[in-house]
Amino acid sequence: MHLVDLTMFYAAEGGGVSTYLNAKSAWLARQGRARHTILSPNRDVGPDTARAMRATSACLRVPSLALPGFHGYRMPLSVAAIARRLRRLRPDLVEVGDAGHCAWAALRARDRLRIPVVAFYHSDLPRLVENRFGLHAAQLTRRYLAQLYGQFDLVLAPSRLMVAQLHAMGVRGALHQPLGIDCTIFHPDRRDAAVRAELDVAPGACLLVYAGRFTADKKLDVLLAAMGRLGRGFHLLMVGPGEAAFEVPKGARISRLPFQRDQRALARLLASCDLLVHPGDCETFGLIVLEAMGCGLPVVAAGAGGLAELVDDSTGVLARPNCPDSLAEAIRHAAASDLAALGANARRKVESSFAWEAVFDGLLMHYCKLLPKDAAGCVKPGCATPGRALDEQSYAGAGSYQ
């Protein structure tokens, strides 16, 4: 069986889509159940994927153009060129991770090859469009997505919130498919006391960490404002790509490190801190939250988007979105709690529900519902004929992780 993942949101410097595809490639290579190809304008893989990729995996590039403001992602030049590449690859199933050229190319190839195509709705596109161009543009975007995704055989989304948004747009049958982490890499045993010395953290200070892109949608202005309210008992480590400048509030202690391409290096940093803080209010899922929880860290996050589905009273504290005072108070409350107990709860939650092995087993069940019964590596009963969309009732009990 040959699976192809197609997306423009695959880049060397992280992002949830890149982490998901790298993990999938590594898992499929270990399982030996399928040949896997990542087809993207960006083909620079991280070290974890490079170690895992064998003859079963490949990463190929499509013609593209670099555009300013796209955070390192590249825009494919031609739908037809991608469709031709797909036809040459002759996959058994294609999963698409964006709603642009790649999605239309997959639909075009589906019509020629008579294979199923799956869309994974990773980004809250209407919200991003509204923030930049206003409400009318967001409404047009919702209509576009309904028209596009209505043609796919299956649409998946990483959080229940995103599933509800798709249903509200008119995309019927969208299913919840969470993401996950490697629980052996993101583990409390990665904790290293030397990290605090390297960062010159004052004795007794609570070491906070933010890891992610330094972009406006992550609401770092809210985090920095909260740090200005916390005082010297707290030290913030910010880990991410780029050279974006920000002003450190008076009296705040903040360290900064570049993006960590090696997940083990990131896990060492996370496990060596006391709390993860994530102020973003429009995250569709929040992989970094799971990675921190896997390392035994409690989480303080904005009570909005997909983050609110991952963090509860037993694993951290939720703050009012876009409110520095609320975020600062949530950090104080968490720091005064039993951090060890919260961290242990966080670790148990990740192990029980978000290990990649369980996540990809569920994803493969979705695939098998679309593939013919004799597809290699997919021999579960009840597989649908390729190219036929299934309704919600057909998927009942199919491992949608509701």
C-alpha positions in Angstrom: 0.0 0.0 0.0 1.3 3.4 -0.9 0.2 6.4 1.1 1.0 10.0 0.0 0.8 13.1 2.3 0.5 16.3 0.3 0.7 19.7 1.9 2.4 23.1 1.6 2.6 23.3 5.5 5.7 21.1 5.8 8.9 23.0 6.7 12.2 22.3 8.4 11.5 24.7 11.3 8.6 22.9 12.9 4.9 23.4 13.1 2.3 20.9 14.1 1.8 19.6 10.5 5.5 18.9 10.1 5.7 17.1 13.4 2.7 15.0 12.5 4.0 14.0 9.1 7.5 13.2 10.4 6.0 11.0 13.2 3.7 9.3 10.7 6.6 8.6 8.3 8.7 7.1 11.2 5.8 5.0 12.5 5.0 3.6 9.0 8.7 2.8 8.5 8.8 0.9 11.8 5.5 -1.0 11.1 6.5 -1.9 7.5 2.8 -1.7 6.7 3.0 0.8 3.9 5.2 2.8 1.6 5.0 6.5 2.4 5.7 9.6 0.5 5.6 13.2 1.7 5.0 15.5 -1.3 5.5 19.2 -0.5 7.1 22.4 -1.6 9.5 22.0 1.3 11.4 18.7 1.5 14.0 19.4 4.3 13.2 16.8 6.9 14.1 16.9 10.6 16.8 14.7 12.1 14.2 12.4 13.8 12.6 11.6 10.4 16.0 11.2 8.7 16.9 8.6 11.2 13.6 6.7 10.8 13.2 6.9 7.0 14.0 3.7 5.2 13.2 2.4 1.8 9.5 2.6 2.7 9.6 6.4 3.0 10.5 9.4 0.8 10.1 13.1 0.7 9.6 14.8 -2.7 9.4 18.4 -3.7 6.9 20.2 -6.0 7.6 23.4 -7.9 6.9 26.4 -5.6 7.5 30.0 -4.9 8.7 31.6 -1.6 6.2 34.3 -0.4 6.8 36.9 2.3 4.9 36.5 5.5 4.3 32.7 5.1 6.7 31.8 7.9 9.1 29.7 5.7 6.3 27.9 3.8 6.3 27.9 0.0 3.3 28.3 -2.3 3.0 25.6 -5.1 3.1 27.0 -8.6 0.7 24.7 -10.4 -2.2 22.4 -9.6 -1.6 20.5 -12.8 2.1 19.9 -12.0 1.2 18.4 -8.6 -1.5 16.3 -10.1 0.9 14.9 -12.7 3.4 14.0 -9.9 0.6 12.2 -8.0 -0.3 10.2 -11.1 3.3 9.1 -11.5 3.5 8.1 -7.9 0.3 6.0 -8.2 -0.7 6.1 -4.5 -3.5 4.0 -3.0 -4.6 7.0 -0.9 -3.8 10.7 -0.6 -4.1 12.8 2.5 -4.0 16.6 2.0 -3.0 19.0 4.7 -4.0 22.4 3.3 -6.9 23.9 1.4 -5.0 25.4 -1.6 -3.3 24.0 -4.7 -2.5 20.7 -3.1 -6.2 20.0 -2.3 -7.3 20.7 -5.9 -4.5 18.6 -7.3 -5.4 15.6 -5.1 -9.0 15.8 -6.3 -7.9 16.0 -9.9 -5.6 12.9 -9.4 -8.4 11.1 -7.6 -10.6 11.4 -10.7 -7.9 9.9 -12.9 -6.6 7.2 -10.5 -9.9 6.3 -8.8 -8.4 6.4 -5.3 -9.8 7.9 -2.0 -8.6 11.3 -0.9 -8.6 12.5 2.7 -8.4 16.1 3.9 -7.0 17.0 7.3 -8.2 20.4 8.5 -5.1 21.5 10.4 -5.6 25.3 10.4 -8.5 27.6 11.4 -8.3 29.3 8.0 -11.4 31.5 8.4 -10.1 32.8 11.8 -6.7 33.7 10.2 -8.4 35.4 7.3 -10.7 37.4 9.5 -7.8 38.6 11.6 -6.1 40.0 8.5 -8.9 40.9 6.1 -12.1 41.2 8.1 -15.4 39.4 8.6 -16.6 39.4 4.9 -13.4 37.7 3.7 -13.8 35.1 6.5 -17.4 34.4 5.3 -16.1 33.9 1.7 -13.5 31.6 3.1 -16.0 29.4 4.8 -18.0 29.1 1.6 -14.9 28.1 -0.2 -13.9 25.5 2.3 -17.5 24.0 2.3 -17.3 23.7 -1.5 -13.8 22.2 -1.5 -14.1 19.8 1.4 -17.5 18.6 0.3 -15.7 16.8 -2.6 -13.4 14.8 -0.3 -14.0 11.2 0.7 -13.3 12.0 4.3 -12.4 15.2 6.3 -10.5 14.9 9.6 -9.9 17.6 12.2 -7.6 17.5 15.3 -10.1 18.9 17.9 -13.8 18.7 18.5 -13.9 22.5 18.2 -12.6 22.2 14.6 -15.1 19.4 13.8 -17.9 21.6 15.0 -16.6 24.5 12.8 -16.6 22.2 9.8 -20.1 21.1 10.5 -21.2 24.7 10.8 -19.7 25.4 7.4 -21.8 22.6 5.9 -19.0 20.0 5.7 -20.9 16.8 6.7 -19.3 13.8 8.2 -16.1 15.5 9.4 -14.5 13.4 12.1 -12.3 14.0 15.2 -8.8 12.7 14.8 -6.4 13.9 17.5 -2.7 14.2 17.1 -0.1 12.7 19.5 3.5 12.5 20.7 6.3 10.1 21.1 6.1 9.3 24.8 9.6 7.8 24.8 11.1 11.1 23.6 8.9 13.4 25.6 9.5 11.9 29.0 10.1 13.3 32.6 13.5 11.5 32.6 14.8 14.1 30.2 15.0 16.6 33.0 18.5 18.0 33.4 19.4 20.3 36.3 22.1 21.9 34.1 19.5 23.7 32.1 18.7 26.1 34.9 22.4 26.9 35.3 22.8 27.4 31.6 19.9 29.9 31.7 21.1 31.6 34.9 17.8 31.0 36.6 17.8 32.4 40.1 17.5 29.8 43.0 13.9 29.1 43.8 12.5 30.9 40.7 9.7 29.2 38.8 11.0 28.4 35.3 8.3 28.9 32.6 8.7 27.9 29.0 7.0 28.9 25.8 7.9 27.0 22.6 6.5 27.8 19.2 6.6 30.4 16.4 7.1 34.0 17.3 4.1 35.3 15.4 1.2 37.6 16.2 -1.4 34.7 16.3 0.5 33.1 19.2 -0.4 36.2 21.4 3.1 36.6 22.7 2.3 40.2 23.6 -0.1 38.8 26.2 2.6 36.5 27.5 5.1 39.3 27.8 2.6 41.6 29.5 1.9 38.9 32.0 5.6 38.5 32.7 5.8 42.2 33.5 3.2 41.6 36.2 4.9 38.5 37.7 8.2 39.9 39.0 11.5 38.2 39.7 10.1 35.0 41.1 9.5 33.8 37.6 11.9 33.2 34.7 10.6 32.6 31.1 12.4 30.6 28.5 11.2 31.3 24.9 12.1 28.7 22.3 11.3 29.3 18.6 12.5 30.1 15.1 13.2 33.5 13.6 14.7 36.7 14.7 11.5 38.6 15.7 12.3 41.3 18.2 10.3 41.9 21.3 10.7 44.3 24.2 11.3 42.6 27.6 9.1 44.2 30.3 10.9 45.9 33.1 11.9 43.5 35.8 11.1 40.4 33.8 13.7 37.6 33.4 13.5 36.1 29.9 15.9 33.8 28.0 15.6 32.9 24.4 16.8 29.9 22.4 16.4 29.0 18.7 14.1 26.4 17.3 15.1 22.9 18.3 15.1 20.6 15.3 16.0 17.6 17.4 13.0 16.5 19.5 15.3 15.1 22.1 16.9 18.6 22.6 13.4 20.1 22.9 12.3 17.4 25.4 15.4 18.2 27.6 14.4 21.8 27.7 10.7 21.1 28.4 11.4 18.5 31.1 13.8 20.9 32.9 11.2 23.6 33.3 8.4 23.9 35.8 5.4 25.1 33.7 4.6 25.4 30.0 2.7 28.7 29.2 0.8 29.0 26.0 -1.2 32.2 25.5 -2.5 31.5 21.9 -6.3 31.6 21.6 -6.8 30.1 18.1 -4.8 26.9 18.3 -6.5 24.0 16.4 -4.8 21.5 18.6 -1.6 22.4 20.4 1.1 19.7 20.0 3.6 21.5 22.2 1.1 21.3 25.0 1.1 17.5 24.7 4.9 17.4 24.4 5.2 19.4 27.6 2.6 17.2 29.4 4.5 14.1 28.2 7.6 15.6 30.0 5.6 15.8 33.2 4.9 19.6 33.0 1.7 21.2 34.1 0.3 23.7 31.5 -1.1 27.2 31.8 -3.0 28.1 28.6 -5.6 30.3 27.2 -9.0 28.7 27.6 -9.8 28.8 23.9 -9.3 26.8 20.8 -8.0 23.3 20.9 -5.9 24.0 24.0 -9.1 24.0 26.2 -9.7 20.4 25.2 -6.2 19.3 26.4 -5.8 21.1 29.7 -8.1 20.7 32.7 -7.9 21.3 36.5 -5.9 18.1 37.0 -3.2 19.0 34.6 -2.9 22.8 34.7 -4.8 26.1 34.7 -6.8 27.9 31.9 -6.8 31.7 31.7 -9.1 34.1 30.0 -7.9 34.6 26.4 -6.1 37.9 25.6 -6.0 39.0 29.2 -2.5 39.5 30.7 -3.9 39.9 34.2 -5.7 36.6 34.0 -2.7 34.8 32.5 -0.4 36.2 35.2 -2.9 35.0 37.9 -3.2 31.6 36.3 0.6 31.3 36.4 0.8 32.3 40.0 -2.0 29.8 40.9 -0.3 26.9 39.1 3.1 27.7 40.6 1.6 27.7 44.1 0.0 24.3 43.4 1.5 20.8 43.8 3.5 20.9 40.5 4.6 17.3 40.9 1.0 16.0 41.2 -0.2 18.1 38.2 2.8 16.9 36.2 2.2 13.3 37.0 -1.5 13.7 36.0 -0.4 15.3 32.7 1.9 12.5 31.9 -0.7 9.8 32.6 -3.2 11.6 30.4 -0.8 11.7 27.5 0.2 8.1 27.9 -3.4 6.9 28.0 -4.8 8.9 25.1 -2.2 10.6 22.9 0.7 8.2 22.2 1.4 8.2 18.5 0.9 4.4 18.3 -2.7 4.7 19.3 -3.3 7.8 17.2 -1.9 6.2 14.1 -3.8 2.9 14.7 -7.0 5.0 14.7 -5.9 6.9 11.6 -5.3 3.7 9.7 -8.7 2.5 10.6 -10.1 5.6 8.9 -8.0 4.8 5.9 -9.1 1.2 5.8 -12.8 2.2 5.6 -11.9 3.9 2.3 -9.6 1.3 0.8 -10.5 -1.9 -1.0 -10.4 -5.1 1.2 -7.3 -6.4 -0.6 -5.2 -3.3 -0.1 -1.8 -4.4 1.3 -1.5 -3.7 5.0 -5.2 -3.0 5.3 -7.2 -6.2 5.8 -9.9 -5.1 8.2 -13.4 -6.1 7.3 -15.9 -3.6 6.0 -13.6 -1.5 3.8 -15.3 0.8 1.4 -14.7 0.9 -2.3 -12.2 3.6 -3.3 -13.5 7.0 -4.2 -16.8 6.7 -2.3 -17.6 9.1 0.4 -19.0 7.6 3.7 -21.6 9.2 5.9 -21.3 9.6 9.7 -23.3 6.4 10.4 -20.9 4.3 8.3 -18.1 5.5 10.6 -19.7 4.7 13.9 -17.2 2.9 16.1 -14.4 3.3 13.5 -11.9 4.6 16.0 -12.6 8.4 15.7 -11.4 9.0 19.3 -14.5 11.0 20.3 
